[in-house]
Amino acid sequence: MSSELHVDVSRGVAVLTLNRPAQQNAFTPTMAAELGAALQRCDSEDAIRAVVVTGTPPAFCAGADLSNRVGEVSATIDPPPWRVRKPVIAAVNGHAVGIGLALALQCDLRYLARDAVYGLNQVRRGVLADGYAHWTLPRLVGMANAADIMLTGRTFDGDEAKAMGLANSSLPAGEVLPTALAVAHDIANGSAPLPVALSKRLLWEGLGMSPAVVGQLETELNQHASKSVDGGEAMAAFRDRRQPSWSGSVSSEWPAWDAEERERPSLD
């Protein structure tokens, strides 16, 4: 990995740290490529059970680096955090505007620094927000709040983000990363990997499905999970009155899933 992104994997948790502190971790094409490669690794390696994305202090990501180019730097990351089959937690330990906030919105959980500055300010630069922001933000905060944020380009703090539903918690900056890591390790040590991965995918994909399809998927995916390695372990642990020891594989036990049509996985 380049110096623009630090990757540390320990005890089932990968920590991906945006690392351009002198530029407040301003986003570059190199950073996007490195982050995509790291997220692909997190998706494919069964030893990684949760992911934390953060920034080298004092900022999380102060938007796109426009110092040597005209226009907005693309926020395209491949795969985006919401497509990774592990929980991705944003530890937003400082300012996050433009692409920086859009990146956090693509994660599953968000812990924000209370006194930092947040916003999608692209309309004030003559462009519009990207990085799936028009898809993620309304689903988190509702249409009225999303329109307020995106059409005005105004900024807000962590407490307002929490009140709107954008953040899971608003914390002092020094507590953001430790809190996110505690949640990540709790997931890595306590939750069965395959059901977590399936539940995450259904949460995101289910936003465009009917209640009937979601209900049917829950039934079929539970049947699939019950036949997995950890399905058997869950029953054995219950029978033996002990804590389960998960060893299932997301990569090898993943069902076929038609992501394009967002319908139902084939579990044949």
Residue pairs with C-beta under 8 A, 6 or more apart in sequence:
1 7
1 34
1 37
1 38
2 30
2 34
3 19
4 18
4 19
4 20
4 28
4 30
4 31
4 34
5 16
5 17
5 18
5 19
5 31
5 34
5 35
5 38
6 15
6 16
6 17
6 19
6 56
7 14
7 15
7 16
7 17
7 38
7 41
8 14
8 15
8 17
9 15
9 47
9 48
11 185
11 188
12 47
12 48
12 49
12 50
12 185
12 188
12 189
13 48
13 49
13 50
13 51
13 52
13 181
13 184
13 185
13 188
14 38
14 41
14 42
14 48
14 50
14 51
14 52
15 51
15 52
15 54
15 181
16 35
16 38
16 39
16 42
16 51
16 52
16 53
16 54
17 53
17 54
17 55
17 56
18 25
18 27
18 31
18 35
18 53
18 54
18 55
18 56
18 60
18 61
19 25
19 55
19 56
20 26
20 28
20 31
20 56
20 65
21 55
21 56
21 57
21 58
21 59
23 62
23 65
23 67
24 58
24 59
24 61
24 62
24 94
24 95
25 55
25 56
25 59
25 60
25 61
25 62
25 100
26 61
26 62
26 63
26 64
26 65
26 67
27 61
27 63
27 64
27 65
27 73
27 75
27 98
27 99
27 100
27 103
28 64
28 65
28 73
29 73
29 74
32 73
32 74
32 75
32 76
32 77
35 53
35 77
36 77
36 78
36 79
39 51
39 77
39 79
39 80
39 81
39 84
39 88
40 78
40 79
41 48
42 48
42 51
42 84
42 86
42 88
43 79
43 83
43 84
43 85
43 86
44 251
45 251
46 193
46 249
46 250
46 251
46 252
48 86
49 86
49 187
49 188
49 191
49 193
49 196
50 86
50 87
50 88
50 89
50 183
50 184
50 185
50 187
50 188
51 81
51 84
51 86
51 87
51 88
51 89
51 184
52 88
52 89
52 90
52 91
52 177
52 180
52 181
52 184
53 81
53 88
53 89
53 90
53 91
53 103
53 104
53 107
54 60
54 90
54 91
54 92
54 93
54 176
54 177
54 180
55 61
55 92
55 93
55 94
55 100
57 93
57 94
57 173
58 94
58 95
58 173
59 93
59 94
59 95
59 96
59 100
59 116
60 90
60 91
60 92
60 93
60 94
60 95
60 96
60 100
60 104
60 113
60 116
61 95
61 96
61 97
61 99
61 100
61 103
62 95
62 96
62 97
62 98
62 100
63 97
63 98
63 99
63 100
63 121
64 72
64 73
64 75
64 98
64 99
65 73
66 72
66 73
71 127
72 98
72 99
72 122
72 125
72 127
72 130
73 99
74 130
75 99
75 102
75 103
75 130
75 131
75 132
76 130
76 131
77 103
77 106
77 131
80 106
80 131
80 132
81 88
81 90
81 103
81 106
81 107
81 108
82 88
82 106
82 107
82 108
82 132
82 136
82 204
83 204
85 197
85 200
85 201
85 250
85 254
86 193
86 196
86 197
86 200
86 250
87 108
87 109
87 184
87 187
87 196
87 200
88 106
88 107
88 108
88 109
89 107
89 108
89 109
89 110
89 111
89 180
89 183
89 184
90 103
90 104
90 107
90 109
90 110
90 111
90 180
91 111
91 176
91 177
91 179
91 180
91 181
92 104
92 110
92 111
92 112
92 113
92 116
92 118
92 167
92 176
93 113
93 116
93 173
93 176
93 177
94 113
94 116
94 173
95 116
95 117
95 118
96 103
96 104
96 112
96 116
96 117
96 118
97 117
97 118
97 119
97 120
97 121
97 155
98 119
98 120
98 121
98 122
98 129
99 130
99 131
101 118
101 119
101 120
101 133
102 120
102 129
102 130
102 131
102 132
102 133
102 136
103 131
104 110
104 112
105 131
105 132
105 133
105 136
105 137
105 140
105 166
106 131
106 132
106 136
108 200
108 203
109 168
109 180
109 183
110 161
110 166
110 167
110 168
111 167
111 168
111 169
111 171
111 176
111 179
111 180
111 183
112 118
112 158
112 161
112 162
112 166
112 167
112 169
112 170
112 171
112 176
113 158
113 170
113 171
113 172
113 173
113 176
114 157
114 158
114 159
114 170
114 171
114 172
114 173
115 157
115 158
115 172
115 173
116 157
116 158
116 173
117 155
117 156
117 157
118 155
118 156
118 157
118 158
118 161
118 166
119 149
119 153
119 154
119 155
119 156
120 129
120 133
120 137
120 149
120 150
120 153
121 153
121 154
121 155
122 128
122 129
122 130
122 153
123 129
123 150
123 151
123 152
123 153
124 153
128 150
129 150
133 150
134 150
137 146
137 149
137 150
137 166
138 146
139 207
140 164
140 165
140 166
141 149
141 164
141 165
141 166
142 164
142 165
145 164
145 165
148 154
149 156
157 170
158 167
158 170
158 171
159 170
161 167
161 170
162 168
162 169
162 170
169 179
171 179
187 196
191 246
192 225
192 230
192 233
192 234
192 244
192 246
192 248
193 230
193 246
193 248
193 249
193 250
194 225
194 228
194 230
194 248
194 249
194 250
194 253
194 254
195 225
195 230
197 250
197 254
198 221
198 224
198 225
198 255
201 257
202 214
202 217
202 218
202 221
205 259
205 262
206 214
206 217
208 262
209 217
209 262
209 263
213 263
213 264
216 264
217 264
217 265
220 264
220 265
220 267
221 255
221 265
221 267
223 267
224 255
224 265
224 267
225 231
228 248
228 253
229 247
229 248
229 249
229 253
230 244
230 246
230 247
230 248
233 244
233 245
233 246
233 247
233 248
234 244
236 244
237 243
237 244
237 245
255 265
255 266
255 267
256 265
256 266
256 267
256 268
257 265
257 266
258 264
258 265
258 266
